[in-house]
Amino acid sequence: MNKNSENIIEAINETVTFIRQGQTGYTGATLNKTFRLLEALAQSLPQGKIAELAPILAVMHDAQQRKDMVYIADILQYEIVKIITV
């Protein structure tokens, strides 16, 4: 696992923790950080990983529009991490 992957996993864990604890003030900032790191990481991912990631990000966007933060936490923790670490 490269340093970028480690950074994003750390950001994901922080974001998920804040979401699950209901700390909305911190959630927005850490979610933005996570998205920025994910965007940077995507530049180095193989095309197949990007193809896996794209529909999941669309689902996350929909969940964000619905303000379903628990679903976003689940996606980050169980789907995004799986894609970037395998």
N, C-alpha and C positions, 0 to 999 in steps of 0.2 A: 504494500500500500504506500503510495507516495504522500508527500507532505500536504499537498492540496486536499487529498482525500481525508487525511487525518484532521485537517482544519475544518472541513465541512462536516465531518462526523461530530466533532466537538460542538460546532455551531448548532447542528441538528439536535444533539442531546440537550443543549442549553435551551433551545426553543421549545422542545417537547416538554421539558420540565416546567418551564414557565406557563405553557398552555395548560398542562394538567393541574398546576397549582392555582390556576385562575388569575395569574398575575398579568393582566392585560397590558399594563403600561410597559412592561419589559418584553412582552410577546411581540409587539409590533417592531421594535428595534431589532430583536434577535431574528425575527422572521425575515426582515429586509437584509440583514447581514447574511443569513443562510442563502437567500436567493442570489445575492451578489457573488458569493463563493461558488454556488452551484453553476452560475453562468460562466465564471472563470474556469471552473473545472471542465465544463462541457467543451471548451476549446481543445482539450487534450484527450477527450474520450473518442473511442472508435465509433464509426458511423452506426454500428449495430446498437451500441449503448445509447446513443442519442435517439435512435428510433424507439427504443424502449422507454426512454425518459419523456419524450414529447407527449404522449397521451396521458401520462400520469400527471404531468404539469398542467395539462388542460383540466383534469379532474380537480386538481388542487385549486386552480383558479375559480372553478365553479363553486367549490366548497368555501372559498374565501368570500365570494359574492354572497353566499348564503349565511356567512358568519358562522360556519360550522368548524370551529377551531379544533375540536376534538378529532374530527375526521382528518384535518390537516396534520395533526400530530401523529395519527395512525399512519398516514401515507408517508410522512417523513421517516418515521421510525421503522416501519416494516417494508416499505417499498423502495424508497429512494436509497436508503443505506444498502439494501440488497443489490441494487443495480450498480452502485458505484464501488462496491467492495468485491464483487464476484468477477 
